[in-house]
């Protein structure tokens, strides 16, 4: 209550004595360092509070000392924010330690990877020229990577920490926001080991239904006009899929375990996604130039059996030249239909059970409805 305010006053006063080079302030910091050295040495030899460690008090003393100079040289909000943050961190010792024990170290690494994608790589790519054969810039490419990674990481946190163990269908829905294809494969493998249940079948359909709002959100981030054009089809397909999943899950045999969402972030995967994004954007431009709209729709059907996100992002950012909103919207719907066919095949191939024909038929029905919407959009 007294030492920290006195240190802050001393730091501010010493700074005012010689503000140009801050020589007096630095001399005071050296004296404080000598005191801290003696304190830390004594704590290591005769620890008084082993739970706190020997460095909390010295760090707090240094922060209190520089707070005076911060108050004189920086905006007021920086000084207040620093003091409040220090108080909250010092007072939240038990809460922070409990959180650190509950959160696995792998999750800390995952959060670090996400911060690398957003805070380091993205700013480095600003003001770069457009990539040849496309109208997108490296910053736009990585911004697309960040957008997809944010949705994937958010769904991963929801699945594992907000709604853990809440049932196969709900977990599959959240997994569908990350990757409906990956979720379908996980459920199909679960069916091969435990037997196909109504809940697993419903989970496959529900995961696929969540693909549509995911695509819609990605489009809205980069092209609101395209999102408005797609909204009726995407929302209708999502609602239909969820209704079918809910009807199928009622009264059926439950699974013994829920689906655990995989870690969605990896630096190598992000770079691979960026490369695939650029390649598909360039190919889309070439196809549109030499084959016209029919070629773009054929390309949409082909990329639908891989990863549709780079194709959707390329169209949303205008990475392909001379592709209008109507053609872009139609191509995206065709890609989702093709992706549903792929998931139907995966449901049969990975489960190896005759009952998998039921979810495969549901997914195929969703593809037919999507193609019907594409037909009306193309007219």
Secondary structure, DSSP 4 states (H G I P E B T S, - for coil): --HHHHHHHHHHHHHHHTTTT-HHHHHHHHHHHHHHHHHHHHHHHS-S-TTT-SSHHHHHHHHHHHHHHHHHHS-HHHHHHHHHHHHHHHHTHHHHHHHHHHS-HHHHHHHHHHHIIIIIIHHHTTTPPBPTTSS-BHHHHHHHHHHHHHHHHHHHHIIIIISTTS-HHHHHHHHHHHHHHHHHHHHHHHHHHH---HHHHHHHHHHHHHHHHHHHHHHHHH-HHHHHHHHHHHHHHHHHHHHHHHHHHTTSPPPSSPPPPPP---HHHHHHHHHHHHHHHHHHHHHHHHHHHHHHHHHHHHHTTS-HHHHHHHHHTT-STT--HHHHHHHHHHHHHHHHHHHHHHHHHHH--TTHHHHHHHHHHHHHHHHHHHHHHH-
